[in-house]
Amino acid sequence: MEINLSIGFMSYSISFGVYLVMLAIFIIGQRDSPKGKPFIALIGVSVVWSGLLLLSQLGASFAFEFVVVAELLRSMAWIFVLQFAMGDYSSKKEALNFKNLLSPINLFIILLISFVALIFNQNISLALDIENAIFIELLLQFLFPVIGLVIVEQLYRNTIKEERGTVQILCLSAASVFIYDVFVYSNALLWSELNYDYWGARGIINILILPLLVLSAVRNPTLAPRIYISRHAVFHSTTLMVAGSYLVLISVASYFIKTIGGEWGGLLQVAFIFAAILLLAVIFSSTSVRLHIKNYLYANFFSNKYDYRDEWHRFSNTLLKGSDYSINEKALIAVCQIMDSQGGALWLNDGGRFYFAASLGMELNDDQKKVSKEFIVDVLPDKKDVYLCRLENKEDRFFNHIDGAWFALPLWSLDSILGFALFKTPIVNRNLDDEDKELLKTVANHIALFFSQNQASFQLMEAQKFQHISQMTAFLVHDLKTVLSQLVLMSENAKIHKSNPEFIDDMLKTIEHVAKKMQRLILQLKEPAREDNNESFNVSEELKLLFEGYRNQSVKLVFLPLIEPLTLSLNKENFISAVKHIVQNAIDASDKNSQVEISIVRQVDTIFIRIKDEGCGMTEKFISENLFRPFDSSKGVSGMGVGVYQSRQFFRSIGGEVSVVSKVDEGSEFSIEIPIAKQ
């Protein structure tokens, strides 16, 4: 008997403490909201129930008198919660609320039943013999859980199919409590006495029900106060629980192996345990297994698939924190982390031309980097939602040439499309639902805003640099005016003092000083573009003259002109200057005795001027992010970083384009496209 009392004491002690802590958490989480009152009432009654049964285990005489009342109140609290849930989720939508449950009539019935039960418990043994008294008491306790099971069945059966997932855990937890009570009291009715082991275990049973009760509270916001459960804590706790259960099974299995293994039992046991632990380590180190567990938990035990606070915090940190990744790569990483994608690629809009900007975990060849014009013209302008690349196992006609393409995410800033990103399928394949798409749309808006702000910052920096150059030019112009004044003064004085030897000496010194000063100024200046009128010229002849000017260079120059003459009507000086920038860059990037080739090719109404070198080459990242950006030079202080930028701006102004293909340590090839029809 002492062992039974000790078991019951420990069981109800733990139950009382755990439910008391949970009651405090629920009350704090209520925040004056009436939604949490049904669950708070249930937890509060459970605290009273555990406390009275704990006192009864200690032998308190008054506690025995109230045990029957506590049992009835606990069962009625569960029934009230289920009735309240029926009002919210039933297909009939009865207008039940907590005030109706605690109406004067219901309160009177509760008090009356409690009073009758108390008096009945005190006097039944006086009116009847002991066997009949015990039978009637047990029958009274037996009826309430039976009624509770009927209400559980009615709640689940009458709940709308779309809402059954919400009440499933609540029904499971309530049914577990009632089924165990039916088991305890039916056993007592059968043998006309309580089994103290079964009775003492009720505290532990109610503790085991508590996690289900908390989960049902999370999934039923109309029944329970707002409480927060960390998804990471649930994930790691589940992982530990599964691992612990696995190790228990392994221990049992190893025991039987040793028992039936005979002489080899010990060896087989050690080998089996080692293999089992190794298998467990392999399984839980698998990304696929972890994603399966995470997706299952988040889909079945939480009302939302994502913890939006954690996702937003991680998303913001990924975009804003400093790292070795570029801005474009950070945007891809941010989305991949949210969707568990294995990689992605980004295309950005540059004046209506979509160019490949970055990729991460997605290797693409030159053909795959080209965007379908049909997708750009017909689909992308009207697509502000997620574009699924695979739907119902049908291949998409735009991205079927890219293995693992999952979805495309347009990046809209107000009414302009900044670009789009393409992402690969995750390790654990899944379909995108409405919650995924809404989150992706929000993420895309923030990425587009991030790109817009970054672009505005660069434009502001460029404007400041241009302003700095303008100020520097003003100082240089001032110096030129000073030099001009000196020359004018010498010219005027020469008319008077040209026969004076001392004047001649001073004039020579002044000229020498002016020459040195002019040399310094020339080193600081770049030849400014002049707004001349267009003029007709033979493109092969002009490029040949440009080619002849580089004859004395240390590299070998090869010129392949057009066979037939071709005349262009352009600003010749700007044209020569734009080509010259690219040729000079090719020469600067080449080693001695290497070759630089200049060729002209005509294709229908377009000519291509190609400058190919065998120099150091450039990375794809440098081409997409730095090459055509002004004031960003690879030559350090020796270059201003505007040559290639000015070249591309000029050819774009006449409807052309400048593109480049390069490989590190193999060389680069610039291709200048000029439409003849527009000349």
N, C-alpha and C positions, 0 to 999 in steps of 0.2 A: 504493500500500500504506500509505503514511503517513496518507492521508486516512481509509482504512478503519480503521486502528488508532486514529486520533483519534476517529472516530465511536464505535467500540466502547468506547474508554476513557471518553468522556463518558457513554455509555449505561449502562455498568456502574457507573461512579462514582456517578451519581445514584441508580441502583437500590440500591446498597449503602447509601448514606446514608439514603434514605427508609425502607427496610426496617429499618434499625438503629433509627431513631427510633420506628417503629411497634412494633418488638419491645419497646422500653423502655416505651411506653404500655401495651401488653398485659400486660407483667409487673406494672406498677404497678396496673393495673386488676384483676388476678387476685384479690388479697386472700385468699390461701390457699384459694381455691376450686378444686376439681379440674375444674370445667367448662371452664376456658379453656385447658387443656393441649394439646388437639389443634391449635388455631389457633396457640398459642405455638410448638409444635414446627414447624409449617409455616413460620411467619415466621422462626424461628431458622435452619432449613435454607436458606431463601431468602437470608438474610444471608450464610451460609457460601458458598452457590452464587455470589452476586454478587461476594463477595470473591475467590474463587478465579479466576473469569473475569476480574475486574479485574486481578489479578496476572498472569494469562496474557497480557493485552493489553500489560502492561508488559514482557513478555519473561522473566518468572521461570521458570526451567526446571523447578523442582519443582512449580509450579502446573499445568503441562501434564500431569503424571503423575496428578494428582488430579481433573482436569476430568471424566473419565468417572465417577468415584465421586460427584462433586457432582451430575452430571446424574441419575444413578440415585437418589440420596437425595432429590433434589427431587421427582422423579416419584413415588417411594414415599410421600413425605410427603403429597402431594395424594391419593394413593390411600387412605392411612390415614384422612385426614379424611373422605373420601367414605364409606368403610366404617363409620366411627363414626356418620355421619349416617344411614346405612341402618338402623343399630340403633335409632335414635330415631324415625324417621319412616316406616319401612317398614310396610306393612300386616301383615307377619308378625311385626314387633316382636322381631327377634332381640336377644338380651341381649348387645349389644356395649358395651364401655366402654373407657376409655383404658388401664386396667390389662391388659385382655385383649389390646389391640393391642400392648402392650409386654411381653407374656409372654416367658418365657425362650426359647421356640421361635421366636417372631417376631424377637426380638433376635438370636438365633443366625443366622437366615436373612439378616437385614439385614447383619450383620457378614461372613457368608460371601460374600454377593453382592458386597459392597464389596471384600473381599480378593481374590476371584477377578477382579473387574473391574480392580483395580489391577495384579495380576500379569499378567493377560491383556493389559492395555494396554502393559505394559513389554516383554513377550516375544513378542507376536504377530508383530511385524515380523521377529523372528529365525526364527520357525518357518515363516512363509508369505511369499510375495512381497508387495510393497507394495500391489498392487491388491486382492488378496484380504483382506489385513489391514484396509485401510480399509473394504472392503465389510462385513466381519463387525462391526467397531466401530460403523459407522453402523446396521447392522441391529439390533444390541443396543440402541442408543439409540432406534431407531424403535419397538421393541416396547412399551416402557413407556408412552408416551403413547397407543398404540392400546389397551392394557389399561385405561388411565385413562378413555378415551372409552366403553368398554364399561361400566365401573362407573358413569359418569355417567348413561348411558342406563338402567341397571338401577335406580339410585337414583330417578330421576324417575318411571319407569314403575311401580315398586313402592311409591311413596309414596302414602299415603292422600290422596284428592282434596282433603279439607279442609285438608291440611298442605302441599300442593304450592306454595302461595304463599310458604311459609316457606323452602323449599329451592330455589326457582326461581333466585334470584340466585347462590347457591352453585354450582348446576349450570352456570349461564352463565359464571361466572368460571373454574371448572375446565375446562369445555369449551373456552373461549377459549385457555387455556394449552396444553392438549393438542393442539388443532387447529393452532396455530401451530408447535408442535414437530413434529407430523406433516408439516406443510408444509415445514419446514426440512430435516428428515432425508430425506423422500421426494425432495426436489429434489437433495439430496446423493447419495442412492443412484442417482438417474437419471444424474447427471453425474460420479459417482465423486469428488466433491470438494465441500467446503462453500462456499457463497456467503457471503463475508465481510460483505456488506451485510445479508443476512438474519440472519446470526449476530450481528452487532453491534447490530442493532435489538432483540434479545431483551430487553435491559435496559429499554428504553423500553416495550416491550410489557408487561413485568411491572409497570412503574410504572402503566400505564394500567389494569391489572387490579386494582391495589390498592384503589381506591375501591369496586369491586364486592365485593372481599374484606371490606372494613370493613363495608359494608352487610349482607352476609350474616352477619357476626359479630354485628351489632346485632339481626338478626332471628332468630338461632339462639342463644339464651342457653345451651343445653346444650353447644354446641361452643366458644363463645368467652367470654373474660372480660367483665366488665361495663364497658363504655366508654360515654362520654356524647358524643353529637354534637348540637350546638345546632341546633334546627329553624330558627331564624332564619338561621343561617349557611348551612344547606342551601338555604333558600328564596332568599336573596340570591345565593348562588353559582350556583344554577340560573338565576336571572334574568340574571345577568351572562353566564353561558355561552350562554344562548339569544340574548341581545342581541349577544354577540360573533360567534356563528355567523351571525346575521342580517346583521351588518355585513360579514362576509367574503363572503357571497353577494352582497350589494349591490355590493361592490367589484368582484367578478368580472363581475357583470352590467353595471356601469357601464363597465368596460373594453371589453366587446364592443359596447356602445352607441356608445362613442366610435370604435371601430374601423370599424364598419359604417355610422356615421352620416354620413360624408362631411363636407361643410362645416358641417353642423348638429351634428356629433358632440359638440363641446365644450359647446355650449349644452344639448343633450339630456342629456349626462352630468351637468352641474351641476343641472339641473332634476330629473333622476331621483334623484340623491343627496339633494337637499333634501326631495323628496316622501317618499322612503324613511325618512329620519331623522324627519321630521314624523309619519309613520305609526307608527314605532316609539315615539315619545314618547306619542302618543295611546293606543296599545295598552297600554303599561305604566303609564300613569296611570289606566287603567280599573280600578275596584274589582272589576268582574266578572271580568276577566282574572286579576287577582292572586288572587282567591278560587279560581278554577279551578285555577291552578297550585298554590296551597297545599293544596287538598283532594286533588289528585292525588298530590303528594309525600307528604303525611301518611298517605294511605291505602295507598300502595304501597311506601314505603321505611322505614316505622317500624312496630314491633310494636303500638304504641298510637297512637290517633288524636290524642290530646292530650298535651302536655307538662304533666303535672299540677303540677309545681313552679311553672312560669311562670303557669299558669292560676290556681292558688291565690294566688300573690303578687299578681297583678293584681286578682283578685276581692276580696281583703282590702283592698287599697289603695283600690279604688273605694268600698267601703262605709264605710271609716273616715276617709279623708282629707277635710279641709274643702273645701267647694266651694259654688257658688251653687245647687246642686241640693238638693232636699229628700231626706229619708230614703227616701221612697217612690220617688222618681225614681232615686236611687242604686241601689236594688234592681233596678229595670228595666234600668238601664245595665249592671250587673254581668252579668246573664244575656244581654243582647243582645251583649255583647262576646264571650262564650264561644261562643254559637251563631251569630254573624254575622247576627243578626236585625236587621231594619230599624226595629223599634219594638215597643212593648208598652203594655199598660194593666193597672192594678191595682185590684182590689176587695178591701176589708177587711171583716171581720165585726165588727159592733157589736151585741152582744146578740141574735144571730140574724138581724139585718138586714145584708145585704151592700150596701155603698154604694161608689160609684165614688170612688177615692182619688187616682189620678194616671194620666197617660198621657204617652208620649214617642214621637214619631214616628208616632202613631196617632190620627187625628182621628175622634172619635165624636160623634154627635148624641145628643139626650136619649133617644131610643128605644133606641139601641145601648148606652147606659150602664146600662139596666135589665137585670138578670140574670134569666134564666128560672127560675121557681120550681121547675119540674121538675128542672132541673140542680142547684139547691141542695138540694132534698129527696131526690131519687132517686139522683143520680150522685155529687155532691161528697162526702157523708158516707162513702161506701165507696171513694172514689178516692184512693189514696195514691201512685199512679203518674202518669206523664205522660199527659194526656188529649189524644189526637190529634184535631185538628179536621177533618182530611181524611185519609181512608184509602181507598186504591185508587180515587182519583178520585171518591169519593162525598162529597157535601156533608154536613156535620154539621148536625143539626136544631137545635142550640143556638146556634151561632155562624155560621150560613150568611148572616146579614144583615150580617156584618162582612167587608169585603173583605180578603183576604190573611191571614185568621186561620190560624195554623199549629198551635200547640198551647197547651193550658192547663196551668199548673203549680200544683197545690194547695200551700198553705203550712201544714204541720201542725206544731204544737208539742205534743209528747206525744200526748194523745188529743183535743185540741181543734183545730179548723180556724180559723186566723187570717185566711184569705182565699185568693185565688188570683190569678194573673197570666196574661194572654193575650198571646201574642207573634205578630208578623207573620213571614211567610216571608222568608228571606234573598234577596239579589240572585241568588245562584246556588242554585237550589232543590235540596234534597236530602232524603232520607228519614232519619228518626231510627232508629238501630240500638240494640242493647242497651247498648253503651258510652255512647252519648249519654244514654240514659234513666237509667243508673246515676249518671252525673255530674250530671244535672239533679236527681235525687232528693237527692243529697248537697248540692247548692247550695241547693235548696229548704229543707232542714232547717236550714242555717246562716242563711238569710235569715229563717226563722221564729224562730230563736233570737235573731237580731239585733233583730227587731221586738219580741219578748217582753222582752228586756233594755231596749230603749228605752222601752217602755211602763211597765216597772217603775221606770225612772229618773224618768219623768214623774210617776208616782203618788207616788214618794218626794218629789219636789219639791213636789207639791201638798200632801202631808201636812205638809211643813215649813212651807209658806206658811200652811196652816190653823193650825198650831201658833203661828206668829208672830202671826196675827190673834187667836188665843185669848189669847196673852200681852198683846197690845195691849188687848184687851177687859178683861182683868183690871185693867190700869192705869186704864182709863176708868171701870170700876165703882168703883175706889177713889176717883177724883175725884168721881163722883156721890155717893158716900157722904159725902165731905167737904162737898159742897154741901148735901146733906140735913141734915147735922149743923148747918150754919150756919142753915138755915131753922128747924129745930126749936129751936135756941137763941134765935133772934129771937122765935119764937112764945111761948116760955116767959117771956122777959124783957118782952115787950109787956104781959103781965098786970100787971107791977109798974111799968114805966116808960113806959107809953103816953102819960102826960100830960107827960112830960119832952121839951121841944123838942130838946135835944141828942140824946136817944135816937132821936127821929124822924129827925133828919138822918143819924145813923150808920146807921139801918136802911135809909134810902133809898139811901145809898151802897153798903151791902152787897147790897141787891137789884139795884142796877145792876151790881155786880161779878159776882153770881151769874148774871145774865142773859147777860152777855158770855161767861162761862165755859161756860154751857149752849149758847150758839150755837156755840162752838168744838167742843164735844163732838158736837153734832149733825152738824156738817160731817164729822166723822171716822167716824161710825157709819152703818151701813146698817140699815134696818128689819128686825129679825130675824123669821123665820117663826115663827108661833105654831101650836101643835098644837091647833087647835080641832076640835070635832066637825063633821061635815058638816051642811049645812043646805040646804034647797030654795030656789031663787031663779030668777027669770025672767032668762035670759041676755041677752035684748035690753034689758031695763030696766037691768040692772047696767052693761052696756057703754055704754048711753046716758048714765048718770050719769058714767061714766069719760070719755066723750066731752065732756060739758058742762064737766068740769074743765079741759079744754085749750082752751076758747073764746078765751082771751086770747093764744094763741100767735101768732107771726108767720106761720105757715103756714096754708093753707086746709084745713080738716078737713071730710071728707065721711063721713057715717055711713049705711050701708044695712042696716037691721035686717031680721029675719025678719018676714014678714007675720003668720004665726000665732004665738001665744005658745008658748015652749018652756021647760020647767022642768028644771033640772039639780040634782042632789043632790051637792054638793061642799063642800070647804072654801072658802067664798066669798072670804075675805080672801086666801088663797093664790092662788085663781083670778084675782082682780082684780090682784093684785101681779104674777103671771106675765104677764098680758096687758099690763099697764102698762109693764113693762120693754121689751117689743118696740115698743109705741107710742112710748115716749120715744126709743128708738133711731132710729125712723123720722123723728121730728121733728128730732132732733139731726143726722141725716144730710142733711136737706133744706135748701134755700136759702129765703130769704124769698119769700113769695108763691107758693111751689110748693104742691102738693096732696098730702095724705096721706088715703088712703081706707081706711075700716074697713067690712068687709062680713061678713055671716053667711049661709051657705048650708047647706041641709040636703039630704043625699043618702041616702035610705033610713034606715039606723040610724046615720048618722054626720053630724056637723055640722062645717063648716069655717069658721074665723074667719080672714079674710084681711086683712092689713095691708099696703097697697101705697103706696110712696112714689116720688117722682121725684128722689131724691137722687143722691149720688155713685156709688152702687153698689159692688159688691165683686167681686174676682177669684175664679175657681173655686178657685184654690190657697188663698186666704184662707178661703174657706168650708169647705173640707175639712180644713184644718190648724189654723185659729186661731179661727174664729167661736164654736164651742161649747166651747172650752177655757177653764177658769176661770183668772183672773188674767192673761189675755192680751187686753188691751183695745186697740182702735184709737184710743181717746180720750187716750192718754198718761196723765199723772198725774191727770187729772180723772175717770178711771173705774177701777173695781177689776176689771173684766172678769168679773163673775160673774152679771150680769143675765140674759143670754140663756142661759147655762149653767143657772141656777136655773129659768128658764122651761121649758126642755126637760126637765129632770129632773122637774119637777112633772107636766107633761103625760104623760111616759112612765110615771110612777107610777100614773096612772089609766087606762093602756092606750092613750094617744094618742101623737102624734108631732108634731114641729115640723120643717118643711122650708122651704127657701128657694131662690128662683130670682132671680138678679141678673146685671146687666150693667153694666160700668163706664160711668159718665157717663149712664146711662139710668134707674137706680133699682133697687129691690129689692121682692120680694113674699114676705112670710112667710105660710105656711099652717099653721094650728094645727088638727090633726085630733083630734076628741074622739068616741069611740064612745058612742052614747046607750045601747046595750044594757047596758053595764057600769055605768051610773049607778043 
